[in-house]
Amino acid sequence: MSRKVADCRDFPSESGCTLTISGEEDEVIAAATQHAVAVHGHEDTDEVRAWLRQNLKDETPVL
């Protein structure tokens, strides 16, 4: 299974958040959802989780 990345720098935010979360897809969605709620004021809904999942990127391996 390939690792996924959620990067706040890809999205505008008032806080200028630079957090990047990487790992297996389900781990990233869980952590990114917690972050979106705690830091960005979103609610933990199916819609937020689906939006996060749609916006994940494949992690680029460091060689």
Secondary structure, 3 states (H helix, E strand, C coil): CCCEEEEHHHCCCCCCCCCEEEECHHHHHHHHHHHHHHCCCCCCCHHHHHHHHHCCEECCCCC
